[in-house]
Amino acid sequence: MYGGGVFDFLASILFWVVGVFLLVWLIREFSKPKVGGDHHETHHAKNPLEILKERYAKGEITKKEFESKKIDLLS
């Protein structure tokens, strides 16, 4: 006759809850974009204002062009 009863039932429930939690955690951990050592950009689309700021910072456009384009973008 099997004599485990309630303890075995609770232990099996705990086992499955912990197992599902670990599985979800692992999936989320390995699907995060990597930050640090790899200098590739993440798959995040830049908005037009960020691109405009980068172009100005690189010296590709003048301050006058930057201000004019910024006004166009924000209106």
C-alpha positions in Angstrom: 0.0 0.0 0.0 1.2 3.5 -0.8 1.6 5.7 2.3 2.9 9.0 1.1 -0.3 10.9 1.1 -0.4 14.7 1.4 3.4 15.2 1.6 4.0 13.4 -1.7 1.2 15.4 -3.4 2.6 18.7 -2.1 6.2 17.8 -3.1 5.1 16.9 -6.6 3.2 20.2 -6.9 6.3 22.1 -5.7 8.5 20.2 -8.1 6.3 21.3 -11.1 6.0 24.9 -9.9 9.8 25.2 -9.5 10.3 23.5 -12.8 8.0 25.8 -14.7 9.5 28.9 -13.0 13.0 27.8 -14.0 12.0 27.1 -17.6 10.3 30.6 -17.9 13.4 32.2 -16.3 15.8 30.5 -18.6 13.8 31.4 -21.7 13.6 35.1 -20.6 17.3 35.2 -19.6 18.6 33.8 -22.9 16.2 35.9 -25.1 17.5 39.2 -23.6 19.7 41.3 -25.9 23.3 41.0 -24.9 24.9 44.1 -23.5 28.6 44.7 -23.0 31.4 42.9 -24.8 29.7 42.7 -28.1 29.6 46.1 -29.7 26.8 45.3 -32.2 23.7 47.5 -31.9 20.7 45.9 -30.4 17.6 45.4 -32.6 16.1 48.7 -31.5 14.8 51.1 -34.1 16.0 54.6 -33.7 13.5 57.4 -33.9 14.1 60.2 -36.4 15.2 62.7 -33.7 17.9 60.3 -32.4 19.2 59.9 -35.9 19.2 63.7 -36.4 21.1 64.2 -33.1 23.7 61.6 -34.2 24.2 63.3 -37.6 24.7 66.6 -35.9 27.2 65.0 -33.4 29.1 63.5 -36.2 29.3 66.8 -38.0 27.3 65.7 -41.0 24.9 68.6 -40.7 25.3 72.2 -39.4 23.6 73.6 -36.3 21.3 75.6 -38.6 20.3 72.5 -40.5 19.9 70.6 -37.2 17.5 73.2 -35.7 15.5 73.4 -38.9 15.1 69.7 -39.2 14.3 69.4 -35.5 11.5 71.9 -35.9 10.1 70.0 -38.8 10.2 66.7 -36.9 8.6 68.1 -33.8 5.7 69.9 -35.6 
